[in-house]
Amino acid sequence: MLCAPAAGRALLLCALLGRLAAAGSPELPTAVNITWSSINFKTILRWQPKPSDYFYTVEIHGQTSDTQKKCILTAETECDVTDVLRNVKETYTAHILSVTSSRMDNFEEPPFAVSEKFTPYNQTILGKPEIQNYTQKDSKLSIVFKDPLTPYTFPNGSFQSIRDIFKHDLDYKLYYWKDQSSGKKDATTKSNKFEINVDSTKNYCFYIQGIILSRRENRDGQESVVLCTSVGRNILDGKQVSGQSVNQPSDSRQTTWITFCSILSQKSLLK
């Protein structure tokens, strides 16, 4: 008959000791300034501060997918979460847990901070298109470029491009202008090539950027490098030939040459 009260007192004592132990353990700091950084679907989660005497573990929570852990017991303040965001139209939040190695072994929930929501399809930034070739022949400027690649692969191991993911939601815009002019024009394509009519006597500069049509924010991607054409001209007009500036002969040199030839001619007549 005495066993039951004794067992109850033991349980009460254990619970009291557990609370005292928890009260004696200071709460660990939680992450702040949590940001998602994503270009072409390669996504890095960053936060502060640098941990001291504790670690971080990242949990990725999807609205319709299972929770996945990344960067377990890390002392870093960033984590590459690209591979757990493959469903790019899913909306995710990150829980950044502050933990000690001993706390990972018990059932107590560690303190954590929650990131803002992130949807890769709507928020990843489009990287720079790669211009592969361009020519200006007569009044036609032709430009061929390449889609940026993502970290995701097809079953055969080849990398998917942003076009493979965005499909018809992706456009490219070309901005071009006459060299040494500020007036820009633009053209749009869904392919990987531009062909536009230009003034055959002028050089043109240009760049390209991708656009996601369905977005209200972050529509425009990063701009490609700016390149300029070089139209060859006659050397006597004192302008560019194959992109190089050529100066006309000065009048004094021409006069000297004519005078020299005149003297030689007169000497030959005297003989």
Residue, then its C-alpha position, 0 to 999 in steps of 0.5 A: m500500500l505504501c508503494a503507490p504514494a512513494a512512486g508518486r513522490a518520486l515522479l514529483l521529485c523528478a519533475l521538480l528537478g527537471r524544472l530546476a535544471a531547465a531554469g539553470s540553463p540559460e536560453l540560447p540566442t536565436a538567429v536574426n536577420i534571416t535572408w534568402s539569397s537565390i539566383n537561377f534557383k541556387t538558394i542560400l539561407r543566411w542569418q546572424p549572429k556567429p554562434s559561441d558555445y552552441f550550434y545551428t540546425v536548419e529545418i525547411h518546412g514546405q506547405t505541402s511537403d515534409t520537413q527536411k533538416k539541413c546543415i545539422l549542428t553547424a557553426e556557420t551562418e549560412c546554409d545551401v538549401t537548394d536541393v530541398l527546394r526542388n518543388v520550385k512552386e512550393t512556398y517554404t519557411a526555414h526554422i533555424l534552431s539554436v542547439t547544443s550537442s547535448r540538447m539534440d539527445n533529449f525531447e526538449e524543443p530548442p529555441f528557434a527563429v522563423s524566416e519569411k516565406f520563400t517561393p523559388y518560382n516567384q523570387t529567385i533572381l534570373g542570372k545574366p544571359e551569356i552572349q555567344n555570338y553577334t554580327q552586324k552585317d549591312s543593316k542587320l544586327s544578329i545576336v545569339f545568346k544562351d539561357p542561364l543554367t540552374p543547379y537542377t538536372f534531368p535524369n540523364g545528368s544534364f543541367q536544366s536551364i531557366r527556360d526548362i523551368f519557366k517555359h513560356d513564362l520567360d521572355y528576353k529583352l534586348y536594349y540597344w543604342k547607337d554608340q555614343s548616343s543615349g537614346k535606347k531602343d528595345a526588342t523582345t523574343k522568346s527564342n535565343k536569337f535577336e535580329i534587328n534592323v539598324d543603320s549600316t553606317k553606325n556602331y551599336c551597343f547592347y545588352i540582354q536580360g530575362i523577364i518573368l511575365s507572371r511576376r509582379e515583383n522581381r520581373d527583370g533579371q540581371e543584365s548581360v555584359v554590354l557589348c558594342t559592334s565595330v563597323g569597318r570604314n574607309i581609312l581616308d575618312g579618318k574614322q574607325v576601321s575594325g574598331q581602331s581609330v585611324n588618323q588622316p595624314s596631316d596637310s603639312r606632311q602632304t605638302t612636304w611630300i609634294t614639294f620633295c617630288s617636285i624637286l626630284s622632277q626638276k633635277s631630272l629635267l636639268k640632266 
